[in-house]
Amino acid sequence: MPLTEAGIYAAALRLIDEDGVEALTMRKLATALDANPMSLYHHVPNKEAVLRGVARTVGAQFRTVTLQDAPWQERIRLLATDFRTLAHRHPELMAYSFGQPDFIQPDDPFWTALTAIVAAAGVSQPEVPETAALMVAVVVGVLGAELNGSLQQWASLKPPGAVVGADGVTDADRARPDRDHMFRLVIDTLITGLEGRLAAGRNGRGAGR
């Protein structure tokens, strides 16, 4: 079967899912494709180009249910949840991609959906990109911490003055929310913040500028 960019990206994604981004090499990729390593360079110039291509391929496959008649708050929750599902489907790739400044492109389905929802919420058109960008930054930051284990580590830190029970467990440990709850809390906080900003604008106090 002749080599194609799509086939190269698909094989690279399988290797990344199995062993991580750092373990991916052009030689390993060629072996997985049963091809001469040099033949890959007729399609992609280097590993970085392969990673960008894989990220674009995965991003283009993002899909979410369109609820045009639903409140914008519910649409935000659904979009964020579906994005998180994609991140957990390909955690190694997504953890790498979150650190790339060109991770989000103007025509990405996720960005297109998010900006449409932000506009539907009532954000003025000139402020839609920056509002959406800030929301992406928060969600990507949280998901990155979730994927690399930092979020769980931080959540396990005992607050000053925590009372330890006879079993060696603090009340904070017993009440610690799970990851799903923590993600919902982040999205609810974003929504509440945007609601407050929009309300301030309607009441003549400006939009946070």
N, CA, C and O of each residue as an XYZ file, in Angstrom:
836
protein
N       0.852     -1.193      0.000
C       0.000      0.000      0.000
C       0.888      1.243      0.000
O       1.791      1.347      0.829
N       0.652      2.175     -0.901
C       1.509      3.365     -0.979
C       1.355      4.243      0.256
O       0.290      4.302      0.870
N       2.450      4.927      0.606
C       2.417      5.828      1.743
C       1.584      7.073      1.426
O       1.620      7.592      0.311
N       0.844      7.532      2.414
C       0.094      8.777      2.310
C       0.261      9.544      3.620
O       0.589      8.961      4.653
N       0.034     10.845      3.568
C       0.121     11.623      4.804
C      -0.880     11.103      5.827
O      -0.548     10.969      7.005
N      -2.092     10.810      5.395
C      -3.118     10.324      6.314
C      -2.690      9.021      6.974
O      -2.899      8.828      8.172
N      -2.092      8.127      6.193
C      -1.641      6.854      6.737
C      -0.495      7.044      7.717
O      -0.417      6.354      8.733
N       0.388      7.976      7.410
C       1.509      8.262      8.310
C       0.997      8.811      9.633
O       1.460      8.401     10.697
N       0.047      9.734      9.575
C      -0.482     10.323     10.801
C      -1.232      9.287     11.632
O      -1.150      9.295     12.861
N      -1.958      8.404     10.969
C      -2.706      7.375     11.692
C      -1.752      6.426     12.418
O      -1.991      6.058     13.568
N      -0.672      6.032     11.742
C       0.302      5.141     12.366
C       1.017      5.846     13.515
O       1.266      5.249     14.562
N       1.342      7.120     13.310
C       2.012      7.885     14.365
C       1.119      8.007     15.590
O       1.599      7.911     16.719
N      -0.163      8.215     15.380
C      -1.088      8.333     16.512
C      -1.140      7.032     17.306
O      -1.177      7.055     18.537
N      -1.144      5.915     16.616
C      -1.153      4.629     17.325
C       0.105      4.480     18.184
O       0.028      4.029     19.327
N       1.248      4.853     17.642
C       2.502      4.747     18.402
C       2.504      5.703     19.588
O       2.966      5.351     20.673
N       1.987      6.914     19.381
C       1.937      7.892     20.469
C       1.014      7.413     21.577
O       1.346      7.535     22.756
N      -0.142      6.870     21.210
C      -1.071      6.350     22.214
C      -0.441      5.237     23.038
O      -0.719      5.097     24.229
N       0.418      4.442     22.385
C       1.035      3.301     23.072
C       2.221      3.713     23.939
O       2.344      3.259     25.077
N       3.102      4.578     23.403
C       4.380      4.833     24.065
C       4.674      6.292     24.373
O       5.671      6.585     25.034
N       3.842      7.210     23.917
C       4.087      8.617     24.195
C       4.804      9.338     23.066
O       5.364      8.718     22.162
N       4.772     10.655     23.142
C       5.363     11.486     22.091
C       6.875     11.335     22.043
O       7.456     11.244     20.961
N       7.509     11.307     23.194
C       8.973     11.256     23.229
C       9.520      9.988     22.591
O      10.618      9.997     22.033
N       8.772      8.907     22.669
C       9.257      7.636     22.123
C       9.100      7.545     20.610
O       9.663      6.651     19.979
N       8.353      8.447     20.039
C       8.128      8.399     18.588
C       9.372      8.862     17.841
O       9.907      9.934     18.123
N       9.827      8.062     16.899
C      10.923      8.441     16.011
C      10.502      8.120     14.581
O       9.592      7.324     14.349
N      11.175      8.748     13.639
C      10.873      8.480     12.238
C      11.175      7.023     11.896
O      10.480      6.414     11.082
N      12.201      6.473     12.513
C      12.549      5.075     12.242
C      11.462      4.131     12.757
O      11.066      3.197     12.059
N      10.983      4.374     13.976
C       9.910      3.543     14.518
C       8.648      3.675     13.669
O       7.933      2.700     13.442
N       8.391      4.876     13.213
C       7.215      5.108     12.382
C       7.336      4.355     11.067
O       6.364      3.765     10.593
N       8.517      4.373     10.481
C       8.727      3.648      9.232
C       8.549      2.151      9.436
O       7.977      1.467      8.587
N       9.038      1.643     10.561
C       8.899      0.218     10.860
C       7.420     -0.150     10.989
O       6.983     -1.180     10.477
N       6.660      0.695     11.673
C       5.232      0.425     11.840
C       4.499      0.420     10.505
O       3.488     -0.262     10.336
N       5.029      1.197      9.555
C       4.403      1.289      8.237
C       5.022      0.310      7.236
O       4.622      0.240      6.073
N       6.021     -0.452      7.734
C       6.736     -1.386      6.857
C       7.284     -0.642      5.638
O       7.126     -1.070      4.495
N       7.934      0.488      5.928
C       8.450      1.326      4.848
C       9.902      1.691      5.115
O      10.380      1.580      6.244
N      10.590      2.118      4.089
C      11.952      2.633      4.229
C      11.881      3.984      4.930
O      11.098      4.839      4.517
N      12.676      4.205      5.982
C      12.612      5.486      6.698
C      12.744      6.701      5.787
O      12.071      7.711      5.991
N      13.609      6.604      4.786
C      13.824      7.744      3.905
C      12.583      8.079      3.089
O      12.393      9.223      2.675
N      11.738      7.076      2.859
C      10.545      7.331      2.043
C       9.549      8.227      2.767
O       8.729      8.888      2.130
N       9.617      8.253      4.123
C       8.706      9.112      4.874
C       8.939     10.588      4.559
O       8.014     11.400      4.565
N      10.214     10.912      4.283
C      10.567     12.314      4.084
C      10.031     12.877      2.765
O      10.110     14.082      2.525
N       9.497     12.020      1.925
C       8.831     12.520      0.716
C       7.457     13.105      1.060
O       6.862     13.834      0.266
N       6.965     12.771      2.262
C       5.623     13.208      2.673
C       5.655     14.182      3.842
O       4.853     15.114      3.897
N       6.580     13.971      4.778
C       6.706     14.846      5.956
C       8.180     15.131      6.202
O       8.996     14.212      6.134
N       8.546     16.376      6.484
C       9.967     16.717      6.596
C      10.645     16.237      7.867
O      11.852     15.991      7.858
N       9.896     16.096      8.971
C      10.517     15.718     10.240
C       9.444     15.301     11.249
O       8.250     15.313     10.952
N       9.901     14.933     12.442
C       8.987     14.482     13.486
C       8.024     15.590     13.905
O       6.847     15.325     14.148
N       8.511     16.825     13.994
C       7.657     17.933     14.401
C       6.486     18.097     13.436
O       5.361     18.370     13.852
N       6.762     17.928     12.141
C       5.693     18.036     11.146
C       4.687     16.895     11.311
O       3.486     17.083     11.117
N       5.187     15.722     11.668
C       4.298     14.582     11.913
C       3.378     14.888     13.094
O       2.174     14.641     13.033
N       3.951     15.425     14.162
C       3.151     15.734     15.350
C       2.100     16.794     15.052
O       0.966     16.699     15.522
N       2.474     17.800     14.276
C       1.486     18.820     13.916
C       0.368     18.206     13.079
O      -0.806     18.528     13.256
N       0.749     17.327     12.173
C      -0.251     16.673     11.333
C      -1.177     15.774     12.134
O      -2.382     15.738     11.887
N      -0.619     15.055     13.086
C      -1.444     14.188     13.930
C      -2.404     15.031     14.767
O      -3.583     14.700     14.894
N      -1.889     16.125     15.337
C      -2.740     16.989     16.148
C      -3.870     17.586     15.322
O      -5.007     17.667     15.789
N      -3.565     18.004     14.098
C      -4.613     18.563     13.235
C      -5.647     17.500     12.884
O      -6.847     17.774     12.841
N      -5.169     16.285     12.634
C      -6.074     15.193     12.280
C      -7.029     14.885     13.418
O      -8.230     14.723     13.199
N      -6.502     14.804     14.635
C      -7.337     14.518     15.797
C      -8.291     15.683     16.054
O      -9.468     15.471     16.344
N      -7.786     16.908     15.949
C      -8.628     18.072     16.174
C      -9.776     18.158     15.189
O     -10.884     18.557     15.547
N      -9.511     17.784     13.947
C     -10.547     17.843     12.918
C     -11.636     16.805     13.155
O     -12.744     16.933     12.636
N     -11.319     15.772     13.944
C     -12.296     14.721     14.214
C     -13.196     15.050     15.399
O     -14.130     14.307     15.703
N     -12.908     16.173     16.071
C     -13.708     16.540     17.238
C     -15.151     16.775     16.826
O     -15.430     17.476     15.853
N     -16.042     16.190     17.567
C     -17.465     16.371     17.307
C     -18.196     16.577     18.635
O     -17.849     15.974     19.651
N     -19.181     17.414     18.607
C     -20.028     17.584     19.780
C     -21.470     17.703     19.299
O     -21.720     18.094     18.159
N     -22.408     17.369     20.165
C     -23.814     17.476     19.817
C     -24.190     18.949     19.737
O     -23.881     19.718     20.647
N     -24.837     19.335     18.685
C     -25.252     20.726     18.515
C     -26.640     20.922     19.121
O     -27.619     20.321     18.679
N     -26.701     21.766     20.130
C     -27.972     22.047     20.803
C     -28.288     23.529     20.605
O     -28.167     24.325     21.537
N     -28.684     23.886     19.412
C     -28.881     25.291     19.086
C     -29.940     25.957     19.954
O     -29.854     27.154     20.227
N     -30.941     25.188     20.391
C     -32.027     25.776     21.169
C     -31.784     25.723     22.673
O     -32.576     26.254     23.451
N     -30.694     25.084     23.083
C     -30.394     24.973     24.507
C     -29.750     26.259     25.013
O     -29.160     27.001     24.228
N     -29.854     26.534     26.311
C     -29.169     27.702     26.881
C     -27.669     27.606     26.613
O     -27.109     26.511     26.564
N     -27.024     28.761     26.440
C     -25.597     28.743     26.120
C     -24.786     28.075     27.218
O     -23.741     27.483     26.952
N     -25.267     28.171     28.457
C     -24.545     27.535     29.567
C     -24.468     26.020     29.370
O     -23.423     25.409     29.594
N     -25.585     25.421     28.947
C     -25.604     23.979     28.728
C     -24.741     23.603     27.537
O     -24.093     22.557     27.539
N     -24.731     24.443     26.532
C     -23.903     24.175     25.349
C     -22.412     24.230     25.705
O     -21.620     23.444     25.185
N     -22.036     25.151     26.585
C     -20.644     25.234     27.044
C     -20.256     23.971     27.797
O     -19.181     23.413     27.580
N     -21.143     23.524     28.687
C     -20.842     22.317     29.477
C     -20.655     21.105     28.570
O     -19.732     20.313     28.764
N     -21.526     20.965     27.589
C     -21.438     19.824     26.682
C     -20.173     19.889     25.843
O     -19.491     18.880     25.664
N     -19.856     21.069     25.327
C     -18.653     21.232     24.513
C     -17.401     20.900     25.313
O     -16.520     20.187     24.832
N     -17.325     21.415     26.528
C     -16.161     21.171     27.367
C     -16.033     19.696     27.734
O     -14.929     19.151     27.756
N     -17.163     19.052     28.023
C     -17.145     17.633     28.375
C     -16.682     16.778     27.198
O     -15.906     15.840     27.378
N     -17.152     17.098     26.008
C     -16.734     16.344     24.825
C     -15.254     16.566     24.531
O     -14.556     15.648     24.100
N     -14.779     17.788     24.765
C     -13.357     18.079     24.565
C     -12.513     17.290     25.561
O     -11.449     16.778     25.212
N     -12.984     17.194     26.788
C     -12.274     16.409     27.804
C     -12.246     14.929     27.423
O     -11.234     14.254     27.615
N     -13.349     14.432     26.887
C     -13.392     13.036     26.441
C     -12.339     12.784     25.373
O     -11.663     11.755     25.394
N     -12.198     13.724     24.433
C     -11.177     13.591     23.391
C      -9.778     13.585     24.004
O      -8.919     12.808     23.588
N      -9.553     14.448     24.990
C      -8.246     14.510     25.638
C      -7.894     13.193     26.316
O      -6.742     12.760     26.278
N      -8.874     12.562     26.932
C      -8.609     11.289     27.604
C      -8.520     10.128     26.615
O      -7.976      9.075     26.945
N      -9.047     10.313     25.409
C      -8.928      9.279     24.388
C      -7.493      9.216     23.861
O      -6.992      8.139     23.537
N      -6.843     10.362     23.777
C      -5.462     10.434     23.292
C      -4.639     11.284     24.267
O      -4.173     12.362     23.898
N      -4.455     10.813     25.501
C      -3.827     11.649     26.532
C      -2.399     12.068     26.224
O      -2.016     13.201     26.513
N      -1.610     11.182     25.647
C      -0.209     11.515     25.366
C      -0.120     12.632     24.323
O       0.619     13.602     24.497
N      -0.869     12.483     23.256
C      -0.850     13.496     22.204
C      -1.394     14.824     22.715
O      -0.813     15.878     22.456
N      -2.507     14.775     23.439
C      -3.135     16.011     23.878
C      -2.277     16.740     24.906
O      -2.205     17.968     24.889
N      -1.626     15.999     25.798
C      -0.742     16.641     26.775
C       0.383     17.379     26.054
O       0.773     18.473     26.461
N       0.901     16.781     24.988
C       1.934     17.448     24.185
C       1.346     18.655     23.459
O       1.941     19.732     23.465
N       0.201     18.485     22.844
C      -0.403     19.531     22.025
C      -0.783     20.756     22.840
O      -0.716     21.879     22.341
N      -1.183     20.549     24.096
C      -1.587     21.674     24.931
C      -0.459     22.688     25.097
O      -0.712     23.865     25.356
N       0.765     22.242     24.950
C       1.908     23.133     25.110
C       2.331     23.829     23.836
O       3.300     24.589     23.844
N       1.629     23.589     22.741
C       1.985     24.186     21.456
C       1.113     25.414     21.186
O      -0.112     25.330     21.273
N       1.735     26.561     20.856
C       0.938     27.780     20.645
C      -0.025     27.700     19.470
O      -1.018     28.426     19.437
N       0.254     26.824     18.502
C      -0.639     26.710     17.345
C      -1.614     25.542     17.486
O      -2.170     25.062     16.499
N      -1.814     25.093     18.729
C      -2.706     23.956     18.969
C      -4.117     24.240     18.459
O      -4.740     23.380     17.837
N      -4.615     25.441     18.721
C      -5.947     25.827     18.264
C      -5.829     26.626     16.975
O      -5.095     27.612     16.910
N      -6.551     26.197     15.961
C      -6.567     26.887     14.676
C      -7.960     27.486     14.432
O      -8.948     26.996     14.980
N      -8.039     28.547     13.609
C      -9.330     29.230     13.408
C     -10.443     28.327     12.885
O     -11.618     28.552     13.172
N     -10.067     27.303     12.117
C     -11.102     26.452     11.527
C     -11.325     25.155     12.297
O     -12.048     24.277     11.825
N     -10.712     25.019     13.481
C     -10.932     23.821     14.288
C     -12.396     23.736     14.710
O     -12.975     24.750     15.098
N     -13.004     22.565     14.645
C     -14.405     22.432     15.064
C     -14.650     22.901     16.491
O     -15.689     23.495     16.782
N     -13.694     22.636     17.384
C     -13.865     23.058     18.777
C     -13.902     24.579     18.876
O     -14.778     25.138     19.537
N     -12.959     25.247     18.223
C     -12.902     26.705     18.282
C     -14.125     27.326     17.611
O     -14.688     28.299     18.113
N     -14.524     26.769     16.494
C     -15.698     27.267     15.784
C     -16.940     27.177     16.658
O     -17.728     28.120     16.731
N     -17.110     26.034     17.321
C     -18.278     25.851     18.192
C     -18.216     26.772     19.398
O     -19.225     27.364     19.782
N     -17.037     26.898     19.999
C     -16.902     27.724     21.199
C     -17.196     29.189     20.905
O     -17.937     29.831     21.649
N     -16.630     29.723     19.838
C     -16.859     31.134     19.529
C     -18.328     31.393     19.200
O     -18.858     32.459     19.514
N     -18.982     30.423     18.571
C     -20.412     30.586     18.270
C     -21.226     30.638     19.557
O     -22.166     31.425     19.669
N     -20.867     29.801     20.529
C     -21.591     29.779     21.797
C     -21.343     31.072     22.581
O     -22.268     31.644     23.156
N     -20.090     31.524     22.597
C     -19.761     32.763     23.309
C     -20.532     33.936     22.711
O     -21.037     34.786     23.444
N     -20.625     33.985     21.386
C     -21.389     35.041     20.729
C     -22.873     34.935     21.079
O     -23.536     35.946     21.312
N     -23.388     33.699     21.113
C     -24.798     33.490     21.448
C     -25.100     33.883     22.894
O     -26.233     34.232     23.224
N     -24.082     33.825     23.750
C     -24.278     34.214     25.150
C     -24.502     35.712     25.292
O     -25.045     36.172     26.296
N     -24.081     36.473     24.282
C     -24.271     37.915     24.337
C     -23.004     38.718     24.402
O     -23.051     39.935     24.580
N     -21.844     38.053     24.259
C     -20.564     38.771     24.235
C     -20.487     39.558     22.930
O     -20.835     39.041     21.868
N     -20.035     40.797     23.009
C     -19.932     41.615     21.803
C     -18.927     41.001     20.839
O     -17.935     40.409     21.265
N     -19.178     41.137     19.555
C     -18.365     40.472     18.548
C     -16.870     40.755     18.682
O     -16.068     39.832     18.545
N     -16.461     42.025     18.949
C     -15.009     42.270     19.081
C     -14.374     41.521     20.246
O     -13.172     41.253     20.229
N     -15.174     41.180     21.265
C     -14.619     40.522     22.453
C     -14.763     39.010     22.430
O     -14.279     38.329     23.334
N     -15.418     38.478     21.412
C     -15.601     37.025     21.343
C     -14.269     36.279     21.319
O     -14.104     35.338     22.095
N     -13.296     36.655     20.457
C     -12.046     35.888     20.411
C     -11.292     35.860     21.739
O     -10.811     34.808     22.160
N     -11.187     37.025     22.405
C     -10.416     37.039     23.652
C     -11.145     36.284     24.755
O     -10.510     35.625     25.578
N     -12.468     36.374     24.780
C     -13.235     35.622     25.785
C     -13.083     34.130     25.569
O     -12.849     33.381     26.517
N     -13.215     33.695     24.324
C     -13.053     32.277     24.007
C     -11.633     31.816     24.295
O     -11.428     30.711     24.796
N     -10.644     32.661     23.981
C      -9.243     32.290     24.220
C      -8.970     32.079     25.698
O      -8.259     31.147     26.074
N      -9.533     32.940     26.540
C      -9.349     32.786     27.982
C     -10.002     31.508     28.488
O      -9.454     30.828     29.356
N     -11.172     31.180     27.946
C     -11.848     29.949     28.355
C     -11.041     28.733     27.934
O     -10.921     27.771     28.694
N     -10.484     28.770     26.719
C      -9.633     27.670     26.261
C      -8.416     27.529     27.164
O      -8.038     26.416     27.530
N      -7.799     28.658     27.527
C      -6.601     28.612     28.365
C      -6.889     27.940     29.704
O      -6.083     27.148     30.192
N      -8.035     28.257     30.294
C      -8.393     27.657     31.584
C      -8.650     26.158     31.423
O      -8.122     25.347     32.184
N      -9.457     25.799     30.438
C      -9.811     24.386     30.253
C      -8.578     23.561     29.897
O      -8.386     22.471     30.435
N      -7.745     24.071     28.998
C      -6.537     23.343     28.609
C      -5.585     23.208     29.796
O      -4.960     22.163     29.981
N      -5.477     24.268     30.598
C      -4.614     24.186     31.777
C      -5.077     23.127     32.759
O      -4.271     22.365     33.292
N      -6.369     23.085     32.992
C      -6.921     22.092     33.919
C      -6.747     20.677     33.370
O      -6.353     19.764     34.096
N      -7.043     20.506     32.082
C      -6.906     19.177     31.490
C      -5.448     18.732     31.467
O      -5.153     17.558     31.692
N      -4.529     19.671     31.192
C      -3.114     19.312     31.218
C      -2.687     18.827     32.589
O      -1.966     17.836     32.710
N      -3.136     19.530     33.626
C      -2.819     19.121     34.993
C      -3.484     17.799     35.342
O      -2.930     16.996     36.093
N      -4.669     17.578     34.795
C      -5.375     16.319     35.043
C      -4.644     15.159     34.374
O      -4.483     14.097     34.975
N      -4.201     15.358     33.133
C      -3.557     14.283     32.389
C      -2.193     13.913     32.953
O      -1.812     12.742     32.934
N      -1.448     14.905     33.458
C      -0.109     14.585     33.970
C      -0.094     14.259     35.455
O       0.965     14.004     36.029
N      -1.268     14.265     36.076
C      -1.368     13.863     37.475
C      -1.212     14.991     38.476
O      -1.395     14.777     39.674
N      -0.874     16.201     38.006
C      -0.661     17.310     38.931
C      -1.923     17.662     39.704
O      -1.863     17.949     40.900
N      -3.053     17.642     39.032
C      -4.308     18.025     39.677
C      -4.603     17.122     40.865
O      -4.997     17.593     41.932
N      -4.409     15.819     40.672
C      -4.654     14.876     41.764
C      -3.659     15.088     42.905
O      -4.004     14.965     44.080
N      -2.410     15.412     42.531
C      -1.390     15.656     43.550
C      -1.738     16.890     44.372
O      -1.654     16.868     45.600
N      -2.128     17.959     43.697
C      -2.487     19.188     44.414
C      -3.706     18.966     45.298
O      -3.779     19.490     46.409
N      -4.661     18.187     44.799
C      -5.884     17.947     45.566
C      -5.607     17.120     46.824
O      -6.413     17.120     47.755
N      -4.476     16.418     46.857
C      -4.150     15.576     48.008
C      -3.381     16.339     49.080
O      -3.140     15.806     50.163
N      -2.989     17.601     48.786
C      -2.262     18.396     49.774
C      -3.197     18.736     50.935
O      -4.318     19.199     50.726
N      -2.732     18.504     52.137
C      -3.555     18.772     53.317
C      -3.485     20.261     53.655
O      -2.391     20.823     53.719
N      -4.611     20.899     53.869
C      -4.599     22.317     54.227
C      -4.029     22.521     55.629
O      -4.078     21.613     56.458
N      -3.490     23.710     55.895
C      -2.966     23.987     57.238
C      -4.053     23.792     58.288
O      -5.192     24.227     58.115
N      -3.683     23.139     59.364
C      -4.638     22.935     60.448
C      -5.597     21.792     60.234
O      -6.554     21.634     60.992
N      -5.353     20.980     59.199
C      -6.256     19.854     58.944
C      -6.234     18.889     60.123
O      -5.172     18.546     60.641
N      -7.403     18.463     60.532
C      -7.532     17.541     61.661
C      -7.485     16.118     61.143
O      -8.279     15.726     60.288
N      -6.541     15.347     61.672
C      -6.383     13.958     61.255
C      -7.156     13.062     62.211
O      -6.986     13.149     63.427
N      -7.997     12.209     61.664
C      -8.787     11.305     62.480
C      -7.977     10.128     62.986
O      -6.789     10.000     62.688
N      -8.619      9.286     63.742
C      -7.938      8.124     64.311
C      -7.429      7.184     63.226
O      -6.471      6.441     63.440
N      -8.068      7.219     62.069
C      -7.647      6.343     60.984
C      -6.575      6.981     60.110
O      -6.182      6.415     59.090
N      -6.090      8.187     60.518
C      -5.036      8.851     59.761
C      -5.529      9.611     58.547
O      -4.726     10.062     57.731
N      -6.845      9.759     58.415
C      -7.433     10.434     57.266
C      -8.063     11.744     57.718
O      -8.784     11.773     58.715
N      -7.797     12.836     56.990
C      -8.371     14.131     57.336
C      -9.778     14.248     56.762
O     -10.168     13.502     55.863
N     -10.530     15.205     57.306
C     -11.863     15.463     56.761
C     -11.771     15.886     55.305
O     -12.638     15.553     54.497
N     -10.702     16.633     54.971
C     -10.518     17.066     53.583
C     -10.325     15.875     52.660
O     -10.814     15.865     51.530
N      -9.594     14.851     53.160
C      -9.393     13.645     52.355
C     -10.727     12.956     52.090
O     -10.993     12.520     50.971
N     -11.553     12.861     53.107
C     -12.833     12.177     52.956
C     -13.764     12.921     52.005
O     -14.559     12.311     51.289
N     -13.652     14.261     52.010
C     -14.560     15.069     51.200
C     -13.999     15.408     49.823
O     -14.663     16.081     49.035
N     -12.779     14.947     49.524
C     -12.158     15.349     48.265
C     -12.996     14.885     47.080
O     -13.324     13.703     46.977
N     -13.345     15.809     46.182
C     -14.154     15.433     45.022
C     -13.346     14.640     44.007
O     -12.117     14.706     43.980
N     -14.048     13.897     43.181
C     -13.355     13.154     42.147
C     -13.059     14.069     40.959
O     -13.476     15.227     40.944
N     -12.339     13.545     39.965
C     -11.913     14.372     38.841
C     -13.094     14.907     38.041
O     -13.066     16.047     37.576
N     -14.127     14.092     37.880
C     -15.295     14.547     37.134
C     -15.927     15.750     37.830
O     -16.294     16.735     37.190
N     -16.046     15.650     39.143
C     -16.640     16.753     39.908
C     -15.773     18.002     39.785
O     -16.295     19.104     39.618
N     -14.475     17.840     39.867
C     -13.563     18.981     39.787
C     -13.667     19.661     38.429
O     -13.621     20.888     38.348
N     -13.805     18.884     37.367
C     -13.916     19.487     36.040
C     -15.237     20.234     35.914
O     -15.285     21.334     35.364
N     -16.300     19.638     36.419
C     -17.595     20.336     36.382
C     -17.527     21.649     37.151
O     -18.128     22.646     36.752
N     -16.792     21.639     38.253
C     -16.647     22.850     39.061
C     -15.925     23.940     38.266
O     -16.302     25.110     38.332
N     -14.908     23.564     37.529
C     -14.179     24.531     36.700
C     -15.110     25.150     35.661
O     -15.140     26.369     35.495
N     -15.863     24.313     34.967
C     -16.759     24.820     33.923
C     -17.850     25.694     34.530
O     -18.184     26.742     33.978
N     -18.408     25.268     35.668
C     -19.437     26.081     36.328
C     -18.872     27.437     36.742
O     -19.565     28.451     36.660
N     -17.613     27.457     37.186
C     -16.978     28.714     37.582
C     -16.791     29.632     36.381
O     -17.023     30.837     36.476
N     -16.375     29.071     35.260
C     -16.244     29.862     34.039
C     -17.588     30.457     33.617
O     -17.687     31.632     33.263
N     -18.602     29.622     33.664
C     -19.939     30.077     33.268
C     -20.430     31.178     34.198
O     -20.969     32.186     33.740
N     -20.246     30.988     35.503
C     -20.677     31.992     36.469
C     -19.945     33.308     36.243
O     -20.536     34.385     36.328
N     -18.661     33.210     35.956
C     -17.884     34.423     35.688
C     -18.380     35.166     34.463
O     -18.489     36.392     34.473
N     -18.679     34.424     33.408
C     -19.167     35.061     32.189
C     -20.562     35.644     32.404
O     -20.870     36.725     31.903
N     -21.400     34.931     33.146
C     -22.737     35.461     33.463
C     -22.620     36.792     34.205
O     -23.346     37.741     33.907
N     -21.708     36.856     35.165
C     -21.522     38.080     35.933
C     -21.009     39.221     35.065
O     -21.431     40.368     35.211
N     -20.112     38.897     34.180
C     -19.562     39.925     33.278
C     -20.639     40.467     32.350
O     -20.708     41.673     32.110
N     -21.472     39.586     31.832
C     -22.555     40.015     30.948
C     -23.589     40.840     31.708
O     -24.111     41.828     31.192
N     -23.876     40.425     32.935
C     -24.842     41.167     33.746
C     -24.323     42.557     34.062
O     -25.086     43.523     34.046
N     -23.024     42.669     34.351
C     -22.440     43.971     34.628
C     -22.558     44.888     33.433
O     -22.827     46.081     33.575
N     -22.356     44.324     32.249
C     -22.488     45.117     31.032
C     -23.905     45.588     30.825
O     -24.126     46.728     30.415
N     -24.875     44.727     31.103
C     -26.274     45.113     30.932
C     -26.696     46.178     31.927
O     -27.573     46.994     31.645
N     -26.055     46.162     33.110
C     -26.400     47.132     34.153
C     -25.618     48.436     34.024
O     -25.683     49.304     34.894
N     -24.874     48.559     32.916
C     -24.175     49.809     32.658
C     -22.872     49.975     33.374
O     -22.335     51.081     33.431
N     -22.331     48.876     33.940
C     -21.060     48.984     34.672
C     -19.884     48.567     33.794
O     -18.771     48.403     34.295
N     -20.115     48.393     32.489
C     -19.028     47.970     31.620
C     -18.926     46.483     31.607
O     -19.680     45.791     32.291
N     -17.981     45.970     30.819
C     -17.804     44.518     30.672
C     -16.468     44.081     31.218
O     -15.836     43.181     30.665
N     -16.031     44.699     32.290
C     -14.800     44.245     32.913
C     -13.577     44.955     32.404
O     -12.458     44.569     32.744
N     -13.753     45.980     31.600
C     -12.600     46.720     31.101
C     -12.339     47.921     32.018
O     -11.406     48.688     31.781
